[in-house]
Amino acid sequence: MDANEILKNFVNQKAQERNLSLRQVAVGVGIGSSHLSAILNGRRPISVEVCNAIADFFNMQRVEMYNLVGWITMDEDEEFTTRIREYSKKDPEFAQFVKMILETKDEGERKRLMRVIRASLEK
């Protein structure tokens, strides 16, 4: 299953759990329903802003959403997720840095940079 299918299944499941239509989800996220449909069907890439908005709408941690859409791999440990979340809340510059990394097109480079963050948080 690719990242688009995973995201589509996630959004559909969460919407169903809350008895929401995808149109209502789109409104809650702050985008049009056709925009959401294009993202969920793989016709349009998801932006960091929309990814963050979906995470916020469904009350989940943004890094968990980044993992869900395949931007980062969080299989190492949950503690890393917690530390990124805490640092992002406390430091707007760090949050901007994480956003910049997530917007990196090269997947290998993006994962390398996330490992650098992990190593710096270990200290």
C-alpha positions as CSV (number, residue, x, y, z in Angstrom):
1,M,0.0,0.0,0.0
2,D,1.5,3.4,-1.0
3,A,1.4,6.6,1.0
4,N,-1.6,8.0,-0.9
5,E,-3.7,4.9,-0.1
6,I,-2.6,5.0,3.5
7,L,-3.6,8.6,3.8
8,K,-6.9,8.1,2.0
9,N,-7.8,5.1,4.2
10,F,-6.8,7.1,7.3
11,V,-8.9,10.2,6.4
12,N,-11.9,8.0,5.4
13,Q,-11.7,6.0,8.6
14,K,-11.4,9.1,10.8
15,A,-14.2,10.8,9.0
16,Q,-16.4,7.8,9.3
17,E,-15.6,7.5,13.1
18,R,-16.8,11.1,13.5
19,N,-19.8,10.8,11.1
20,L,-18.3,13.4,8.8
21,S,-18.4,13.7,5.1
22,L,-15.2,14.3,3.2
23,R,-16.6,17.8,2.3
24,Q,-16.9,18.5,6.1
25,V,-13.3,17.3,6.6
26,A,-12.1,19.6,3.8
27,V,-13.9,22.5,5.4
28,G,-12.4,21.6,8.8
29,V,-8.9,21.4,7.3
30,G,-9.4,24.7,5.4
31,I,-9.3,23.5,1.8
32,G,-11.8,22.8,-0.9
33,S,-13.3,19.3,-1.2
34,S,-11.9,19.0,-4.7
35,H,-8.4,19.8,-3.4
36,L,-8.8,17.1,-0.6
37,S,-10.1,14.6,-3.2
38,A,-7.1,15.3,-5.5
39,I,-4.7,14.7,-2.6
40,L,-6.4,11.5,-1.4
41,N,-6.5,10.1,-4.9
42,G,-2.9,10.9,-5.7
43,R,-3.5,13.6,-8.3
44,R,-2.0,16.3,-6.2
45,P,0.8,16.2,-3.7
46,I,0.1,17.0,-0.1
47,S,1.8,20.2,1.2
48,V,3.2,20.5,4.7
49,E,0.5,23.1,5.5
50,V,-2.3,20.7,4.5
51,C,-0.6,17.8,6.2
52,N,-0.4,19.8,9.4
53,A,-4.0,20.9,9.1
54,I,-5.2,17.4,8.7
55,A,-3.2,16.3,11.7
56,D,-4.6,19.2,13.8
57,F,-8.1,18.5,12.6
58,F,-7.9,14.9,13.7
59,N,-6.1,15.8,17.0
60,M,-3.0,13.8,16.2
61,Q,0.7,14.7,16.4
62,R,2.1,16.2,13.3
63,V,5.1,13.9,13.3
64,E,2.7,10.9,13.3
65,M,1.0,12.3,10.2
66,Y,4.5,12.8,8.6
67,N,5.1,9.2,9.3
68,L,1.7,8.2,7.9
69,V,2.3,10.0,4.6
70,G,5.9,8.6,4.3
71,W,7.9,11.7,4.8
72,I,9.8,10.3,7.8
73,T,10.2,6.9,9.2
74,M,9.3,6.7,12.9
75,D,9.9,3.1,13.4
76,E,12.9,3.6,15.7
77,D,11.1,4.7,18.9
78,E,8.2,6.7,20.2
79,E,10.5,8.8,22.3
80,F,11.9,10.5,19.2
81,T,8.4,11.4,18.2
82,T,7.7,12.9,21.6
83,R,10.9,14.9,21.6
84,I,10.3,16.4,18.1
85,R,6.8,17.3,19.2
86,E,8.0,19.0,22.4
87,Y,10.8,20.9,20.7
88,S,8.6,22.1,17.9
89,K,6.1,23.6,20.4
90,K,8.9,25.4,22.3
91,D,10.9,26.6,19.4
92,P,9.3,28.2,16.3
93,E,12.7,28.2,14.5
94,F,13.0,24.4,15.1
95,A,9.5,23.9,13.8
96,Q,10.4,25.9,10.7
97,F,13.6,23.8,10.3
98,V,11.5,20.6,10.5
99,K,9.1,22.0,7.9
100,M,12.0,22.8,5.6
101,I,13.3,19.3,5.9
102,L,9.9,17.8,5.2
103,E,9.6,19.9,2.0
104,T,12.9,18.4,0.8
105,K,12.1,16.6,-2.5
106,D,14.9,14.0,-2.2
107,E,13.6,11.3,0.1
108,G,17.1,10.0,0.9
109,E,18.3,13.5,1.9
110,R,15.1,14.1,3.9
111,K,15.6,10.9,5.9
112,R,19.3,11.8,6.4
113,L,18.4,15.2,7.8
114,M,15.8,13.6,10.1
115,R,18.6,11.3,11.4
116,V,20.7,14.4,12.1
117,I,17.9,15.9,14.1
118,R,17.5,12.6,16.0
119,A,21.2,12.6,16.8
120,S,21.2,16.2,18.0
121,L,18.2,15.4,20.3
122,E,20.1,12.5,21.8
123,K,22.6,14.8,23.4
